[in-house]
Amino acid sequence: MFVFSCIFAFLLFFSVGFASQVSEHHVSADIDDEGVVHFEVEVTFLELNTERVNYLVFARIDNAEASDVLGELECIVEKETYGSQISCVPNSKMRENYTVGFSFDAYDLVRMSGGTDLFSYSYSIKDPTMSYDLKVLLPEGAALLSADNFDPYFPPGAQIGTEMGRKVSLEWNVLGPELGKTYTFESHFEFVGKPPEPVDPVEPAPDERDYGFLAVVGLLIAALFAVLYYLRVRKKDGGGVKRVFSVLKDDERKVVDFVLEKGEKCKQRDIVRATDFSKAKVSRIMLELEERGILSRVRVGRTNRVILNADVKRDRKQDDSG
């Protein structure tokens, strides 16, 4: 957090002379049961003094969109070491009482801490702001951690409620937040009625007879088969093709199979419809596969076109023919 604050202070030093005036800044953060946080943000400027509208997030994000009174904005997302910045061109030429809305999915804001889940989000005030408020929705089935020695949320003073009777909500309102200050909001929570972790079955006590010799023979046979299999695979792959498909998880395999079937025309929204996975889950799988070099995405309109790595295609064909 200290690094984030230093970077933000550096950026603020060069931009404070051109700062826009913000009257209201509303943020809603909805956490799903897989730890992905969906943000809905609305910022109203008393006066907008810049040609682009920028929004800084200290997290990895995906599915970023923005709009104003005239519709969707043209935006780019710049990935930085400290997080992501959404930069958009306003549709409207108005400068007073200009309102823009952002939506995006954020990752790595929920982590395990002391055996419980911890949501932690930071935001730095880069424009003079009259009011900033944040509403956090815990996952369905989750409740604030009950503890006597510490508060389950920070800073104190949050309003606790429920959303549609199913999700616990926390809401903070900061009047006149300090320019250049970084505010951090945290919440410890746990899932109510979560089933106990499975216990490994107890192995029966082995016979007292000596199986050492048979074990050594078995290991030698297994090693021989492993060497023969490696040589066979290396020969099929020409010694250079990376066999990726065999190590994919079930949900990743389902996505890759669908992309392979659709070919070059596959779009990310097609995957959401075909797999019945949530939009956030598909985005997370896309990020992981992209970071591992298995696929790449090209922005087309409001969605992404998905392209598989050539090695993965070849790997899948070899699996089918084998």
MILO-167966 format. One record per residue (C-alpha): x, y, z; residue in one letter. Coordinates in steps of 0.25 Angstrom, whole numbers, plus 2048, in hexadecimal, padded with zeros to 3 digits. Each point is the difference from the previous one (the first is absolute). Example, Ala and Ser with C-alpha at 12.3 -4.5 7.8 and 13.67 -1.06 7.14 Angstrom:
<sites>
8317EE81Fa
80680E7FEs
</sites>
This chain:
<sites>
800800800m
80C809803f
8047FE7F1v
7F28037FBf
80080D808s
80E8057FBc
7FC7FD7F1i
7F3807802f
80680C807a
80A8017F4f
7F48007F6l
7F980A808l
80B80A801f
8008017F1f
7F18017FEs
7FA80880Cv
80180D7F8g
7F67FA7F6f
7F77F880Aa
7F17FF7FDs
7F680380Bq
7F87F4805v
7F3802807s
7FC7F1802e
8087F37FEh
7F77F3803h
8077F27FFv
7F97F3802s
8097F3801a
7F87F37FFd
8097F4804i
7FC7F27FAd
8037F3807d
80D7FE7F8e
80680D805g
7FE8087F3v
7FB80E803v
7F68077F6h
80180F801f
7F580B7FCe
80580E801v
7FA80D7FEe
80780D800v
7FA80E7FFt
80980C7FDf
7FC80E804l
80A8047F5e
8087F77F7l
80D8067FCn
8077F57F8t
7FE7FA7F2e
7FF7F2805r
7FA7FA80Cv
8097F7808n
7FE7F680By
80B7F9808l
7FE7F3806v
80B7F9809f
7FC7F27FBa
8007F77F3r
7F38037F9i
7F87FB7F4d
7F38027F8n
80280F802a
7F58097FAe
7FC80F802a
7F48087FCs
7FA80E801d
7F28067FDv
8037FE7F1l
8047F1801g
80C7F7800e
80E807800l
80C7FC7F9e
80A7FC80Ac
80E7F9802i
8057F980Cv
80F802803e
8067F5809k
80A80680Ae
8097F980At
7F780680By
7F37FD7F9g
7F88047F5s
7FB80E7FAq
7F38017F8i
80180C7F6s
7F48047F8c
7FC80B7F6v
7F3807804p
7F48007F6n
7FA80C806s
80780E7FFk
7FA80580Dm
80A80480Ar
7F680380Ce
7F97F5808n
8067F67F7y
7FD7F1804t
8077F47FCv
7FE7F2804g
80A7F5800f
7FF7F1802s
80B7F5801f
8047F3807d
80B801809a
8097F4805y
80A7FE80Cd
7F880880Al
7FB7F4808v
80A7F8807r
8017F680Cm
80580780Ds
8007F980Dg
7F77F47FBg
7F580A7FBt
7FE8077F3d
80480F800l
7FB80A7F6f
80A80C7FFs
7FE80C7F6y
80880D7FFs
7FC80D7F8y
80880D7FFs
7FA80D7FFi
8068077F4k
7F580B7FEd
7FA80980Ap
7F47F8804t
7F4804809m
7FB7F2803s
8057F27FEy
7F87F4804d
8037F17FEl
7F57F5802k
8067F1801v
7F77F47FEl
8057F3806l
7FE7F37F8p
7F37F9802e
8017F780Cg
80B808807a
7FF80880Da
80980A807l
80A7F9809l
7FC7FF80Es
80C804809a
80280680Ed
80E8057FEn
7FF8087F3f
7F68077F7d
7FC7F77F4p
80080D7F7y
80980C7FFf
7FE80C801p
7F680080Bp
7F38077FEg
7FB7F87F4a
7F17FE7FEq
7FC7F1800i
7F47FB7F9g
7FB7F57F6t
7FE8007F1e
7F37FA7FCm
8017F880Dg
80B7F77FAr
80D808801k
80680780Bv
80480E7FDs
80980A806l
80080F7FCe
80A80B803w
7FE80F7FDn
80C80A800v
7FC80E800l
80B80A7FAg
80B7F57FFp
80E805800e
8068037F3l
80C7F77FDg
7FC7F680Ck
7FF7F17FEt
7F47FA807y
8007F1803t
7F37F8803f
8007F2805e
7F67F6804s
8037F2807h
7F57F67FCf
7FD7F1801e
7F67F77F9f
7F57FB809v
7FD7F1800g
80C7FD7F8k
8027F17FFp
80C7FB808p
80C7FD7F8e
8017F17FBp
8087F7809v
80A7F67F9d
7FC7F2803p
8097F8809v
8087F67F9e
7FF7F2806p
80D7FB807a
8097F97F7p
8047F1802d
80C7FE807e
8067F87F5r
80C8067F8d
7FB8067F3y
80D8087FEg
8057F77F4f
7F28017F9l
80080F802a
80E8027F9v
7FC7F77F5v
7F38087FEg
80780D800l
80A7FC7F5l
7F57FB7F7i
7F980D802a
80C8087FDa
8027F87F3l
7F28027FBf
80280F803a
80D8017F8v
7F97F87F4l
7F4809801y
80980D800y
8087FB7F4l
7F37FD7F8r
7FA80E803v
80C8077FDr
8017F87F2k
7F18047FDk
80280F804d
80D8017F8g
80780380Dg
7FB80E801g
7F1801801v
7FC80380Ek
7F57F7805r
7F780A807v
7F27FA7FFf
8037F4809s
80280980Cv
7F48097FFl
7F580080Bk
7F27FB7FCd
7FB80E7FFd
80C8057F8e
7FF7F47F7r
7F18037FDk
80380E7FCv
80C7FC7F7v
7F77F47FAd
7F680B7FCf
80980A7FAv
8077F57F8l
7F27FC7FBe
7FC80E7FCk
80D8037FAg
80480F7FCe
7F2805802k
7FF7FD80Fc
7FD80C809k
80080080Fq
7F1802801r
7FE7F37F8d
8087F980Bi
7F780680Bv
7F47FB7F9r
8057F27FCa
8067FC80Et
7F6806809d
80C806808f
7FE80E806s
80680C7F8k
80980280Ca
8057F1800k
8028007F1v
80880D801s
8097FA80Br
8037F37F7i
8038097F4m
80A808809l
8077F4805e
8017F97F2l
80580D7FAe
80B80180Ae
8047F27FEr
8018037F1g
7F57F67FCi
7F780A7F9l
7FF80F7FDs
7F580A7FFr
7FD80B7F6v
7F680B803r
7F48007F7v
7F580A803g
7FB7FD80Er
8067F2801t
80D7F87FDn
8037F77F5r
8087F4806v
80B7F97F8i
8077F3804l
80F7FF800n
8057F77F4a
8077F6809d
7F37FE808v
7F87FD7F3k
80B7F67FCr
8017FA80Ed
7F07FD800r
8017FA7F2k
80B7F7805q
7F87FC80Cd
7F47FC7F7d
8087F87F6s
8077F980Cg
</sites>
